[in-house]
């Protein structure tokens, strides 16, 4: 439902903000202060929409943690002025950004919705208008007590609202570019918007002061286990001086080669105090290192289960926890905590 609300529309860059220049046919970003001229449907809502455009705009492939810090600070500065925030972002790294921001925003009681498009908003078959209009409607929706219906960091794409840190990009060509394999959609837009209240994560306190945590330690490597992996690659990624943590993308339910040299390198890295996190390569499912002998060997060697977290979620969680503390044992102990709905417990 829509009441009198105010939304800040934040454009970071990406396909959605492009329009074809009639003089040369090239795609160029348009002025988001004129968003109602491009998407007049927004004017039908009883919602005040203000805009903020990053300068320079950031291509999705060039997104760095500094953008997440800037977004967190912007939301903090504007938090009391708006009922919700819609962030327009390129699709390639959207799941990374949504995951990271979910950990950086503390005591969040308002919607922060990422959206974008596969086609520019200025072309006839664009998916951008529907994504934007529905995102604004959801970001401004409140219950009878005046509380936000979805006080989470989310991704809205192709009619579905997904928890940000449960999302992953699965297609570069289909309009349904994102999936949340391990968690149900928070809402679905059809003739009406249907909210899955049982899946939505509400704050512990609606009155707790909002704050941000922008300290990030990015010394994390991602190692995808594959047939033919060499000891040289393993040792370089797991034991390197500049690496503090490693996300190990393993087979199935958390399995990896049982060769002696492989486990020796894992033990060597664990002995150096590295944080080693086991995440499945599968699109859905959970890590269970007690299921097979190879997974159990990893656990004994010092690898921590990531359960059903996505790689994007694992990266954001590690960046955040490592930014909070230089104690790797503390970080390892917190990996099993369900901080922002990123794992099933």
FENJO-V72731 format. One record per pair of residues at least 4 apart in sequence whose ideal C-beta (glycine too) atoms are under 8 Angstrom apart, sorted by sequence separation. I is the first residue (numbers start at 1). J is the second residue. If there is no record, write none. Layout:
I;J  I;J
This chain:
13;17  21;25  30;34  34;38  35;39  36;40  40;44  53;57  54;58  58;62  59;63  63;67  65;69  66;70  67;71  68;72  69;73  70;74  71;75  72;76  73;77  74;78  75;79  78;82  89;93  90;94  93;97  94;98  95;99  96;100  97;101  98;102  99;103  100;104  101;105  108;112  117;121  119;123  122;126  127;131  128;132  129;133  130;134  131;135  132;136  133;137  134;138  135;139  136;140  137;141  142;146  143;147  147;151  150;154  156;160  162;166  163;167  180;184  189;193  190;194  196;200  202;206  204;208  225;229  229;233  230;234  231;235  232;236  233;237  234;238  235;239  236;240  239;243  250;254  251;255  258;262  259;263  260;264  261;265  262;266  263;267  264;268  265;269  266;270  267;271  268;272  270;274  291;295  292;296  293;297  294;298  295;299  296;300  297;301  299;303  309;313  310;314  311;315  312;316  313;317  314;318  315;319  316;320  317;321  318;322  319;323  320;324  321;325  322;326  327;331  328;332  329;333  330;334  331;335  338;342  20;25  21;26  42;47  58;63  89;94  121;126  142;147  143;148  156;161  157;162  162;167  171;176  172;177  180;185  188;193  189;194  195;200  203;208  229;234  238;243  250;255  251;256  257;262  258;263  269;274  280;285  290;295  298;303  309;314  325;330  334;339  338;343  11;17  20;26  21;27  36;42  119;125  120;126  142;148  143;149  155;161  156;162  171;177  187;193  188;194  237;243  250;256  256;262  270;276  280;286  289;295  290;296  299;305  325;331  338;344  20;27  21;28  35;42  36;43  42;49  78;85  105;112  119;126  121;128  141;148  142;149  154;161  155;162  170;177  187;194  269;276  280;287  288;295  289;296  336;343  338;345  19;27  20;28  30;38  89;97  119;127  120;128  121;129  141;149  154;162  155;163  169;177  170;178  187;195  188;196  238;246  248;256  279;287  287;295  306;314  309;317  18;27  19;28  58;67  117;126  118;127  119;128  141;150  154;163  155;164  169;178  170;179  186;195  187;196  237;246  278;287  289;298  290;299  321;330  322;331  18;28  19;29  75;85  87;97  117;127  153;163  154;164  168;178  186;196  266;276  289;299  321;331  18;29  19;30  101;112  117;128  121;132  138;149  139;150  150;161  152;163  153;164  167;178  168;179  185;196  223;234  278;289  17;29  18;30  116;128  138;150  152;164  153;165  155;167  167;179  168;180  184;196  17;30  36;49  54;67  167;180  168;181  186;199  318;331  321;334  35;49  117;131  166;180  185;199  186;200  223;237  289;303  321;335  17;32  116;131  117;132  184;199  223;238  13;29  35;51  54;70  71;87  98;114  115;131  138;154  158;174  160;176  162;178  166;182  183;199  221;237  289;305  97;114  115;132  158;175  162;179  163;180  166;183  221;238  278;295  288;305  318;335  11;29  33;51  138;156  157;175  158;176  160;178  162;180  287;305  317;335  19;38  32;51  157;176  158;177  221;240  287;306  320;339  33;53  94;114  115;135  157;177  158;178  160;180  163;183  278;298  287;307  11;32  32;53  135;156  157;178  162;183  286;307  287;308  31;53  52;74  94;116  113;135  134;156  221;243  286;308  317;339  9;32  138;161  155;178  162;185  163;186  219;242  220;243  223;246  225;248  246;269  285;308  161;185  162;186  219;243  220;244  221;245  222;246  223;247  225;249  254;278  284;308  85;110  87;112  89;114  91;116  113;138  131;156  134;159  160;185  161;186  219;244  220;245  221;246  222;247  223;248  224;249  225;250  278;303  317;342  9;35  52;78  63;89  71;97  84;110  85;111  87;113  89;115  90;116  91;117  113;139  131;157  161;187  219;245  220;246  221;247  223;249  225;251  239;265  254;280  276;302  277;303  278;304  280;306  63;90  83;110  84;111  85;112  86;113  87;114  88;115  89;116  91;118  111;138  131;158  160;187  161;188  217;244  220;247  222;249  238;265  253;280  276;303  277;304  278;305  279;306  29;57  82;110  84;112  85;113  87;115  88;116  111;139  160;188  161;189  229;257  234;262  238;266  246;274  248;276  250;278  252;280  276;304  277;305  278;306  280;308  304;332  60;89  61;90  68;97  72;101  84;113  86;115  130;159  159;188  160;189  239;268  245;274  246;275  248;277  250;279  251;280  252;281  275;304  277;306  306;335  307;336  313;342  60;90  63;93  67;97  71;101  75;105  111;141  159;189  231;261  235;265  238;268  239;269  244;274  245;275  246;276  247;277  248;278  249;279  250;280  251;281  252;282  279;309  313;343  59;90  60;91  61;92  79;110  127;158  159;190  225;256  231;262  234;265  238;269  243;274  244;275  245;276  246;277  248;279  249;280  250;281  270;301  271;302  279;310  304;335  305;336  50;82  58;90  60;92  61;93  68;100  72;104  154;186  225;257  245;277  247;279  249;281  253;285  266;298  270;302  279;311  304;336  310;342  60;93  63;96  68;101  72;105  229;262  235;268  239;272  252;285  253;286  254;287  269;302  270;303  309;342  60;94  63;97  152;186  231;265  253;287  254;288  263;297  267;301  309;343  65;100  69;104  239;274  253;288  254;289  258;293  263;298  266;301  267;302  279;314  308;343  68;104  150;186  163;199  238;274  253;289  258;294  266;302  307;343  308;344  75;112  111;148  113;150  150;187  250;287  254;291  255;292  257;294  266;303  277;314  306;343  307;344  109;147  110;148  111;149  149;187  163;201  238;276  253;291  256;294  263;301  307;345  109;148  111;150  114;153  253;292  255;294  256;295  258;297  7;47  9;49  11;51  17;57  111;151  112;152  113;153  114;154  115;155  255;295  5;46  6;47  7;48  9;50  10;51  11;52  13;54  110;151  111;152  112;153  113;154  114;155  115;156  116;157  254;295  277;318  4;46  5;47  6;48  7;49  8;50  9;51  10;52  11;53  12;54  109;151  112;154  113;155  114;156  115;157  253;295  256;298  2;45  3;46  4;47  5;48  6;49  7;50  8;51  9;52  10;53  11;54  108;151  111;154  113;156  275;318  2;46  6;50  8;52  10;54  13;57  88;132  108;152  254;298  2;47  12;57  13;58  14;59  108;153  150;195  250;295  11;57  12;58  13;59  14;60  86;132  149;195  13;60  275;322  105;153  113;161  127;175  152;200  250;298  86;135  138;187  151;200  152;201  86;136  102;152  114;164  150;200  151;201  248;298  12;63  102;153  138;189  149;200  151;202  254;305  101;153  112;164  137;189  141;193  151;203  86;139  275;328  85;139  141;195  274;328  12;67  84;139  98;153  118;173  134;189  138;193  147;202  248;303  273;328  32;88  83;139  84;140  98;154  118;174  137;193  225;281  273;329  275;331  83;140  98;155  118;175  224;281  275;332  277;335  286;344  12;71  83;142  118;177  130;189  134;193  147;206  247;306  95;155  275;335  10;71  94;155  102;163  102;164  103;165  249;311  101;164  102;165  10;74  84;148  247;311  83;148  99;164  91;157  98;164  99;165  98;165  247;314  99;167  247;315  95;164  98;167  8;78  17;88  247;318  16;88  95;167  8;81  94;167  95;168  245;318  8;82  14;88  95;169  6;81  7;82  10;85  12;87  13;88  14;89  15;90  94;169  6;82  7;83  8;84  10;86  12;88  13;89  14;90  15;91  6;83  7;84  8;85  9;86  10;87  11;88  12;89  13;90  14;91  92;169  245;322  5;83  7;85  8;86  10;88  12;90  91;169  244;322  5;84  7;86  9;88  39;121  38;121  95;178  245;328  38;122  94;178  244;328  91;177  245;331  49;136  91;178  41;129  47;136  222;311  39;129  42;132  30;121  42;133  45;136  30;122  41;133  45;137  27;120  39;132  47;140  222;315  39;133  42;136  109;203  27;122  45;140  108;203  220;315  107;203  107;204  109;206  107;205  220;318  16;115  109;208  220;319  16;116  20;120  15;116  16;117  19;120  107;208  109;210  218;319  14;116  15;117  18;120  19;121  20;122  107;209  108;210  181;283  182;284  217;319  220;322  14;117  15;118  17;120  18;121  19;122  20;123  107;210  181;284  182;285  216;319  219;322  15;119  16;120  17;121  18;122  106;210  107;211  179;283  182;286  216;320  15;120  16;121  105;210  106;211  217;322  106;212  216;322  217;323  105;212  106;213  213;320  216;323  104;212  215;323  104;213  214;323  215;324  103;213  104;214  213;323  213;324  16;128  104;216  15;128  170;283  16;131  168;283  16;132  100;216  182;308  9;136  182;310  7;136  79;210  7;139  7;140  5;139  6;140  76;210  2;137  5;140  76;211  76;212  3;140  5;142  75;212  2;140  2;141  3;142  73;212  201;340  1;141  72;212  201;341  1;142  72;213  73;214  72;214  168;310  167;310  168;311  165;309  166;310  168;312  69;214  165;310  167;312  69;216  165;312  166;313  68;216  165;313  65;216  165;316  165;317  65;218  183;341  183;344  182;344  165;340  166;341  165;341  166;342  165;342  163;341  153;340  152;341  99;310  99;312  103;316  98;312  99;313  102;316  103;317  95;310  100;315  101;316  96;312  99;315  100;316  103;319  104;320  95;312  99;316  103;320  99;317  96;315  100;319  96;316  100;320  103;339  103;340  102;340  102;341  102;342  99;342  65;319
